């Protein structure tokens, strides 16, 4: 139901040490955000794309579709950055409207391009992590970072419940559709609300049953899962270190000039 | 077909595909990598006291009754699922509700702050709504500011004995609007306009997102009313279990 969750289980990089993938994507992400340079964004975007599609064997068409998810936010907010309303025209373009100008400067245009580059590269870092790491592995990394126990437990439970609830929701929606539950706008809003209520009621009922089931299996406040341990390879660590050092070098070099 | 015609056809298909993919209007998560580093950190730090308060309250709740952990987790999963489903919209673009207003009314703002950050983390990883670096800013607008206002309005309406439907609607609607305003201000502070500074920039961000966010807030309000009303007529015992009805009556 959630495409990313399905894809990460068949990724070619699934069995690479999770902490390694986590560190790689987070540090690259930080370099993208801190440096804001198009060069770093380009490198990160290319490397992440290559790793995800070639090494991870994630289909390219799907990857492109996923990259387009935050597209509308990107377009709208970048538009707000590069378009100004002012009494004085700026240097790049100026369209007079009454006594005002819809205007922008070259500097802000460049800035907008830089922003789009950085954002897309950052999204590719995020996708590298989420398309190649299963959620349980990711939670394992968080546990190693000493995330509080209650939070860990909540996250694990929420992750399990998401799929149960999604299935229930889609079953309810299918039966609503088959009974003309969305024949017009009014009815479909009503149906959606009723689906939400039904879903919440079922969620509550199920949570009671689930607690009983867990308790009867000796649940004492901690869910212990056996973790598959894939130790990090020296070669991979070295490659990541070199890559991040190159990014660091470029960042420092760009800041110097 | 000549070569030129073929090229034209391909170009038009590519153009159409581009538009077929784009219209996904989310509840305004700031995307990954869109905020400068210092703003990411600042918003994260601002969230800490609220999250700590939420954490302590959750811990107390669970210590008092161990059984409530599955209930709280279900609530979190519910917020995730309801915000990942397409809601009916007038324009035909697909939009999602935030669900945090509903959560704040049902479970209180403290629980929602922690559930909110977990849901936002999952949304970032599983759906690419929002991101890891912008988690702090998104948490503040969606899991703290919006729910707090929703809860305050709901309580206030309860005190002045406003009609229940109206109060639920107002709480969800204004909470959603507030989230959208806070997000716009967050963006404006990071990217002040060259003509007019942060104030002008805030107006621009508000204006750019208004066409998608205003109808969304109204629909979210209506949906929340329908959900709460249906819950009250079908699930009184469950609502008592989470302490919702006792407070209301």
Interface residues (C-beta under 8 A of the other chain):
Chain A: X2 X4 X5 X26 X29 X30 X32 X33 X34 X36 X65 X66 X68 X69 X70 X71 X72 X73 X74 X75 X76 X77 X79 X80 X81 X83 X84 X85 X86 X88 X90 X103 X105 X107 X108 X115 X118 X119 X120 X121 X122 X123 X125 X126 X127 X129 X130 X135 X138 X148 X150 X151 X153 X154 X155 X157 X158 X159 X161 X162 X164 X165 X166 X169 X173 X182 X185 X188 X189 X190 X192 X193 X194 X196 X197 X198 X199 X200 X201 X203 X204 X205 X206 X207 X208 X210 X211 X214 X221
Chain B: X21 X22 X23 X24 X25 X26 X28 X29 X30 X31 X32 X33 X34 X35 X36 X37 X40 X55 X58 X59 X62 X66 X67 X69 X70 X71 X72 X73 X74 X75 X76 X77 X78 X80 X81 X82 X84 X85 X87 X88 X90 X102 X114 X115 X118 X119 X121 X122 X124 X125 X126 X127 X128 X129 X131 X132 X133 X187 X191 X193 X194 X195 X196 X200 X201 X204 X205 X207 X208 X209 X219 X222 X223 X224 X225 X226 X227 X228 X229 X230 X231 X234 X235 X238 X241 X242
